Amino acid sequence: MTATATTSPLNIDIVSDVVCPWCYIGKRHVEAAITQFRAAHADIEITIRWHPFQLNPDLPPEGTDRKAYLEAKFGGPQRAAEIYARVSAAGRNAGLALNFDGIQRQPNTLMAHALIAYAQSIEGGGHADAIVERLFKAYFVDGRFVGDIDVLVAIAAECGLDAEATRAVLSEPSTLEQIAALDASVRRQGISGVPFLIFNQKLALSGAQPPEVMLDAMTKSLA
């Protein structure tokens, strides 16, 4: 391997939504792939950038009743349970205990994406991974309503962000307008499902691909 290839950074762009179970599973898969990648390329810097995609952009800011949401999306909780059984099994294989029954309200995730963007914009983005991780866990494990600003500010504080500054950013209408514009931009690029991962702007993967598939894409993107 040449010196240039060895020292080239690995940039991973991840388009996702915090209420997408496959995105949570995909996060675990990319983490496993990165662990393997670093074992072979310890000198390569890895940067991850998260990009917003709302699975349900038309939900009101206060969200909607989970039962009503399941009726509209799947035809009812029984059909949803059948689908989620497969997702839960994939989650367990990735080390996740997804608690779909604990979700009471389906949130609008615009403000949650704004929190991720804010975390990426300060202190070198050092809090971003913790914020994304905590949002996934809050929704899929703890049953917290991540469409509520008080919940989001609490999550920010849990991850080391200043609560007052975070509330001010999330309360600013222009902040949410910017996130909505980014979401729309992603869709215009042809991305219609998540997770969607782009490696060094060269290779893209759709879906929560296995770690070995992601590792292969990481390696090839350095060429």
Sequence and secondary structure as in RCSB ss.txt:
>XXXX:A:sequence
MTATATTSPLNIDIVSDVVCPWCYIGKRHVEAAITQFRAAHADIEITIRWHPFQLNPDLPPEGTDRKAYLEAKFG
GPQRAAEIYARVSAAGRNAGLALNFDGIQRQPNTLMAHALIAYAQSIEGGGHADAIVERLFKAYFVDGRFVGDID
VLVAIAAECGLDAEATRAVLSEPSTLEQIAALDASVRRQGISGVPFLIFNQKLALSGAQPPEVMLDAMTKSLA
>XXXX:A:secstr
  HHHHH  EEEEEEE TT HHHHHHHHHHHHHHHHHHHH TT  EEEEEEE  S TTS TT EEHHHHHHHHHS
SHHHHHHHHHHHHHHHHHTT    GGG  EE   HHHHHHHHHHHHSGGGTTHHHHHHHHHHHHHTS   TTSHH
HHHHHHHHTT  HHHHHHHHT HHHHHHHHHHHHHHHHTT  SS EEEETTTEEEES   HHHHHHHHHHHT 
